Amino acid sequence: MNTLDEHDEHDAQPSLQTLPPDTVLNLVEGALKTPCSNLCRPLNSYINRVFELASRDGEGLIAKFYRPGRWSKEALQDEHDLLLELAGEEIPVIAPLVLADGSTLGQWGEMYFAVFPKKGGRNFDEYNDDQWLELGHLIGRAHQVGARHPAKNRLIMTPEQATRDQINYILNGNFIPTALLTPFQEITDNLIKEITPLFAGSEQIRIHGDCHFSNLIYRPGESFYLIDLDDMAMGPPVHDFWMLLPGYAADSLVEIDIFLEGYETFRDFDHRSLQLIEPLRAMRYIHYTAWCAHQVAEDGMSHVAPHFGSQEYWQQEINDLSEQLERILDKEPLSGNMA
C-alpha cells in the first residue's frame, strides 16, 4: 500500500462523491501512521462520506470525510473539542482518534476528515422508564461539560438567528413556486414573531443539536452512547431531549418527568424552558427544509424529502407550520413544575 506521501503529486483530487478506496486508505494511513488492511466499505451518510476500515492488527476504524463548505475548520474543531472533553469525563461518546501530528482533523485540499474507533450498538425507537432515567443521566452529564464554555464557531439556536437565516436562504433560492412564496413568508414571519420572546433569557450551552433515537446507540454491558455530533450547536438544553419524546410535549408528561429526574441528578434544569419544545419543533421543520434545499443546491441530486420543490411539498410545509403555530398559541401547561 502506498502512503499518501508516495501518492503521485499529479493525481487530480477527486470530489467528495468520487473518493476512490485507494485514496481513502492512503489518507488514513498517512494521518495515523498506521498500516490498514484492504477493507474500505462505504457506509450510508446523507451529508458526508463515511467508510469502514481496519488496521492490519484488526482494529475497526471509521473514516469520516466532511462535505467541503458545510463547516469551517474551526467549527469542526468545536465538535471535536466537545467530544474529547466528554470522553475525558468518561461520558459515553465516540471521540475522534488523535492523529500522528497531534490533531484530530486531517486535511486534503479543501476536504477535512477524521478517524474514529468503530463501536457497534443498537438503536431503540422507544424507551422504558429505566431507560428514560438513564438518558436523563447521560444528557445531564453531557450538559455539565457543554456548559463549561461556549463554542465560538457554531450555530446559535434562536429564532432570530438560526431560523431567520434558514428562512432567508429558502426564500432567496428559487426553491418555492411563485404562488406559494407569500404564504410561506407570512407563516414563517408569524412564527418568528410569536416564538422569539419565549427564548428571551434562555440558557445557551453547547448541545448535541440533533439528539434523536438514531443518534443514540446502546452497547450491551455498557450504556447508551451519544453519537454523530455533526450538528452540535449553542442552544437551550431542552433541545437535546424533545426529539426523543414519543409525541407532542403535552402528550409526553410522564417521559419528561422521568427524564428530568435523571437529568437533575447531575444538573439543574429550568422547567420554564419546557415551553420551548413546540417552538423548537417548528424550527426543526424549517431547519430540515433548509437542509434539503442546501443538498439540492450543492449537487443537484440529493432529493432527501419526497417531492421536494413541488407545489404539493411546499403546501404541506405551510400547512404543517400553520398547525404548529396553532399548537404553540394554545400554550397548554406542560408540568406542575413549570414556573
Number of C-alpha atoms within 10 A of each C-alpha: 12 15 18 18 10 10 13 9 9 6 7 7 14 10 12 15 10 9 13 12 16 16 16 20 25 20 22 26 21 19 24 19 14 14 18 22 15 14 16 20 12 14 13 9 10 9 15 18 19 22 22 18 26 22 17 13 10 10 12 16 21 23 25 20 23 21 17 15 10 12 16 13 16 13 19 23 17 19 24 22 16 22 25 19 16 21 16 13 11 11 20 19 22 19 24 22 19 17 19 14 11 10 14 22 20 20 14 10 7 12 16 18 22 24 25 17 17 14 13 9 12 12 13 12 11 11 16 10 12 12 17 24 21 20 25 25 21 21 27 25 22 28 21 15 20 23 16 10 10 14 23 13 17 20 17 20 21 22 23 14 12 15 23 18 14 20 20 12 15 22 16 10 12 13 18 20 14 10 9 14 16 13 15 22 16 12 16 22 13 14 22 19 13 15 23 15 11 16 18 9 8 16 15 18 22 28 28 29 21 20 22 16 17 15 15 22 19 15 14 10 6 8 17 22 20 24 18 19 21 17 16 23 25 24 21 24 25 19 21 18 21 22 19 20 21 13 11 14 23 15 12 14 15 14 19 22 16 18 25 22 18 22 24 16 13 17 17 11 16 16 15 14 19 22 21 21 20 21 23 22 19 24 26 15 16 21 19 14 20 21 16 18 24 18 16 17 14 10 10 10 9 16 14 15 12 8 11 18 18 12 15 12 15 21 16 11 16 19 15 14 22 18 13 19 21 12 14 20 14 9 11 11 12 17 17 7 11 12 8
